[in-house]
Amino acid sequence: MDLEFHQLELRYEPLRKRSPRREARLLASLAEVGQQVPVVVVAGGEGGRHVLVDGYKRVRALVRLRRDTVRAVSWDLDEAEALLLERLMRSADGHGALEEGWLLAELRDRFGMSVEELGRRFDKSGSWVSRRLALVMDLPREIQEHVRRGEIVAHAAMKHFVPLARAHREEAVRLAAVLGPHRPTSRQVASLYAAYVGGNDQTRAALLADPLLFLRAQETTTHPPDPAAQGPAAVLLADLGALGGIARRGLRHLREGLARRLASAERDELGRCLAQAKADALHLLTTCEREIGDAR
């Protein structure tokens, strides 16, 4: 049957996380060949509407394409049974623990199913059900909304935002609010989490103030630009900059009294290395002066 969109009740849309990439592919397919698979509905919506059980991405895409109707098939089941059957049919999609937790919480709260009954329906233990329900309770709703919109990967939310929220709920919400619109990868979220947990109060404050700056700095450190790609001058400037940086670092160590803590044998070895380093540096400087002068 064909239904107009106002005849649908999108009651279970919050139970689905979004994937902008998959929805873009679906939108292109619907625009090219039209709707090939009907959505699934059950009776029982308010005002005689049909409750949409499966097909939320298709409905959103058809609305964006300004279509008037959606092709649907109605299951002769009550809502709870329809949700369980739809979940079983989509089990190959690789549900995450967070999405499973949303469904379990809905079945518990709307239909009054106990932990034991949910375990039997999902063929899981009661502890499996309890862990997923606790996961939904521990993750702040604000962060769950970022997951639903596809801004934060569900795996990253479970692995990093849940423990952060348990210890520092407000900070986790702030971090997700800044990161969400930029759609960070799981690796980027892991880097931020590690930096936050391992940092001091000052580091944490700076990270929360501008987490994107931290990610850019880390990317530069991990993948520094290749001087050779920027021309011959950049290559020499990089070498001389490194030489100057090493010299300043060594000078700082000496000023801090490092030489006074050396044993006699260490002093002898340091003297030999210093003589070699001095000869290498002088050779570099004289060669540079000669070559640069000839180039002019």
Steps between C-alpha positions, in 0.01 A plus 500: 500500500600863452495735799538875522761618745245654738354150541825377657596521866879512531494377858821296487727738310707566817595130506701533178839658455559684175773455242527801266702298250245218476211744483670688215536173304135413569386845391686464169353153444144612570542798270621274220282188523233585755394305809567129458444370856187592699521631852343302784215634713261371765163630611461682827618854439316801638210621291494183292852553371741215422805453723816477291710202610758477223597743224589825674786578261273438200233732638752779567641463148157503336407813694818668377409398145156663549311179429135487607473141621700205620431136415442297819412152621306451823590225745215342692694512828493712812771764528727311738500187287558708186800674658652169604444345156643805323808488720546130423472567125761777523742303718744467208540880495724478805305673775721675752449468872368856517227443241408174672476691827257750346274218384517318834415818690204565268364148548546528877348846539220490241395137527604417856729209410723382784873433471431127510241519223724715283779248547273219380377702200854586391638158597747670731579496869351744748845652556530570123172693516602684817836607355337651193235678702771638728692619194202708388455637852869591539535681168345850526205563270681789336776265382246238393344762271837553332517123441147488358582782258811314386735770631679275751574137419312264732816298569685813612210604720494161674874458541601855591208729579331256739799470739566874467136578582507270802790697646441849354148526359495874424842490332392206281191690387706812423754301303230326295328833429819647354602187309162385371455742207848405372419126494823370661629152425529234769877548495468874562262444791741242643787752480298766678391257769858385563622860519223595742551202731879535498512880529501739793231760576661756270524253211140393546376859505689580179372183334138577588542860382622397154519124432538564126823690563633196686408271210666730245817517710506124539448450127792731427720314748400158371514592132734800464510657154777374271749787447605351164151563366539871575819560303879495564497802732254324734733198522798709613288714732365185667854365551630828644191536718555152641867579563411820684234325705741227609762760592255696714378183673858394582577849634196483725613165640844641576351803675292266713822341628495174306880507441571517874330163549720316249748233602862518380454239224181676384685831479767344278237353267311828490822684411562273200140539380519876546815522285334296223180706518703824483690377193176393328329830578797707376519296181128556442524873560802557276347288223171689522677837482700390196206343314261782572760754396562316169124485436484877512 
